[in-house]
Amino acid sequence: VKGLSPEHQEKLQGIIHDHLRSTNAYSAIRAFVRDYLSSEEGIVHDEDKLLSALHEKRVVEQLLGSLGRDQASSSTPLASKHDSLSRGGKHLHLRFGRASAFLDCLAESGAPAGGTLIVHVLALGQRFTSRPVPAVAEPNFQDFSCLISFPPSSSAPLELLETRDPFHIVVVQHGDDDDSVIVGAQTIEWRKVLVSGYLSVHVELAAVGGDSKVSTGVLSLQMELLPRVEGKSAVDEAAVKSQIKSERDRDADVDRRFFGMAKAWWKEYLSVRPEHAARAVKIFSRGDDDVNRPVCSFLEPIEAGRAIRTVGEAARFVSLLEYQRIQVLGGTSGRSEAWADLHSVLAGRKGDVEEHALLLCALLLGFDLDAYCVIGSTQAGEPHMWVLTLHSPDPAQPPQATLWESLTGSRYTHVQSAPPSHKYGRVGCVFNQKSFYANCQQDDSVKECNFDIRDERLWKHLDASLVTALPRRQPAPIVMHSSQSHQMEEALEASLKQLVSDHRRDTGLATHWDSHLAFLLGGALYSYEAERVTGVASGAVEFQQSIRRAVPDGFTFKGFPIHFSHLSSHRMLRDLLRSKVASDIISLHGGVQQVRFALRVYIAPYPERVCAVWAMLAVIYARIDE
């Protein structure tokens, strides 16, 4: 239709209008709307509910059928578009509309605060991301839709009814400086769509970080099952409600039994030594949905596939996610005690120390390592969480313990009683998706800790059968996005060079760039990133040799490498100017014969559009003999 001239569009509309009027299609719709509005359901005039009812009563299908199309292929244009997919099983089409009440996207003046919004969807182990749209109070997501595939083994409606994993939706706001903030998140129960094959809902987003009762926006969402359910193939509404209630009752029973066991276990733990009450033993934590859950239920192994190839890359990837201490209003600590869903962490590309540790542990579990999250404190007494892996080459000997810092990607081999090279002070408990152990040792310092969790004199464990029975969500897969890192490097390098040149020009200084020297800097940046991944330094000798040959006699080389996890050249310049070494380089005086600058940028792409960005600003300048 878009390709037709206005005259042809008007003519086509007239033909359709005459045909629908001649077939009494308009009369059928008016009769339905009149009956709907006179019913109790129609007391509240809601456009989406009305459209949903029209679909359920097959009015739209009959209308399209009057145009001469086959009934089976005319349920929606999308049904025919994905007909080839539908033959292989069931699919669920999610279509977003115009949202509302995104008041945090407004400045104090009432005007849009700027930036963009992106919707992230996790559904049945599949992830979808919308295109960015302007961040306004009523953002328009109408161009965003996703087709969710059900497992081939779950093609019948009754089998789909037993697929209980809810959908998780996150909306992220991105600023102009490559910064991001999670606007809100919500889980939705999708199985009501099995009744008629079509469902229209409004999803009220909740703030994350312990403020889940605060509404941050409302999404409009339509769901349609493909191919459409027909007659006896549909699921009765009572069956859907019964299934959901049965699952909730079952989960509640598991939670009750776990809570009863944990209560008795805690009394036994305190009877061993009363001072255990002051240790960092955390059996429950609040999720970002404000529900208290056992900490073990926050973990599930994540297999990253080809996105992350080694455990070193896993640690490096997690460390590149921005560390954000979640603050809340009021309270004694001023920080949130809620643990965010890992899908929210991946969508926002940031998290608190607990989310970093949970994600790293989940990835190491995916590599089939014996990994655990550790809850304890630093040597300074600050609450902290890190990761532990155990390796037992000789079952007769205590396992070898390695401590992983998720915020930096560093790892430390633990040797009991040896002077520590890390910041960890005390350990209260360790846990993963299958087990929970509390430290029973008289000295709870990490330095003196024996991590042989098999020894019941040293560690008290919860009943593993109740831990594994806990309800939990399907983990979010890691997504590797296509990246043109070379083009990104060139663009970022050019932008940062221009900013440095402009800054010097504002102080009356000219800037001359040396492309060959910039090329030599690249090898060092690549080695820095490789060292962060492997823990092994290399390439330093060759880099020093090449620089010595490139620097003329009577000149001095000075370089300043720096690491970023964002792509904002303006933020990079601000960080450079805050460093005395870099600021001294930028402020050097001299003409082209005395001072030549170089800048090199290296970008190492990781999953989830996360990047390790290395930059080196360097200068060759003539020495002044005193």
C-alpha angles and dihedrals in degrees: 000000000000090000094056123095117248090254093054091045091054091048092050092049090052092052092050092045093052092047095050091047092050092052094049090242092138091051091053092052093046091050092050094048091048092052091045095051091049091054126085090250090059096054089096107056103224119164095205093050090050092051090047090052091049089055093047092053090048091236092136092049091051090049092053090043089059088063089066100260125136111265095228095054099039103065089106134339087250092059092064091040092059097033092120091054092047093059089066096054144301125321133185119216116208117196122184126208138187112320128211145200096038089149094158087069090068126087121228089267090059093249121121111281092219135240129085139279127226127190118217121195128193112191127164092335093312125112130208132183129197127222115262115270127188113279103243135139092265105032117190114230095164092122092059120093134144135198113221117202121214119214112271088240090060104057101120116083093239089053090049089052089064091053095099104173108123122219119254120210125191128182117203127192117213122201131210092260095061089261123137139197130187108243095191147311139214142178119224133199106229103179095092085079088072091074098068104357092248132076133171118197141169113226115207109207119220128209115254128224100061098313097095093140090067114092114221102177146331125245124203111220135178123194126196129181116225124239092026120247114248131203112304091013090071121095118240114246090232090055091054092050091046092051093049092046091048091053093048091049090050092049091047090052091051090048092050093050091046092048092049091049092046092051092053091042091054092054090052091049092053091048089061091060125347093216088067085087089076095052125105096256108149116180097165134035135178118250124217086266088065092246120132111233135170109270091235090065090064091068132076126153114262118208105203095193113199092341092081116025105180139026087247090058089048092055092045092049093052092047090055092060107099115261110231123178104216110224126196132194115258125353128109101273099037090223132097119260092196121107115221123228110262090235087061090049092052093044094050094036090222141079148155123275091270093056091048091052094045092050094047091047091049091052093048089049086053088059086054094249119150092249132169138178113239122212114199141099142278125253086262090059096251117142110256143170128207140156132266128197123192127203123188111190089160114037089200091062130063112269122262109252127210122188118211124200106210095196094060106019090238121143131201130198108229117226113179114243092003118126105270123239091197136072098243115124113173136007124212105172145342128213146166135177093290107034148027126203129184121205111251097174116123091231108050095186116125090229093062097033121126106208095198094126090180089073107089091197089064102034131034114210134202121235103283093206091061092044094054091046092060115117113248141170128253109263121249114251120235112248124210110205123204111262135194093199094167093056090045090052093051093047094047092045092051092048094049092046090052091050091050091048091049091049091052092044090055088059093047097260129129121219127217119191125210111210095188093053089048090055091054091054092061095075092057093051092051090051092051091056093044089053091053090054102041102025089230122114118220141157098039095116094050092046092053091049093052093048092050090054092047096051113083121227112277093027132105129216122216123177135180119197118195135177129221136177096205137063102229111123091193092058089046092055091050090053091048092052090050090059115082093213094050092041090053090051093050093049097050115131125219144095129262092281093053106033130033124174132207134191129186129181125196122188121195108193120216132179123290092035089289115149136190104217120195123185131179122196112196140171138195112206136172115258115238112222112224 
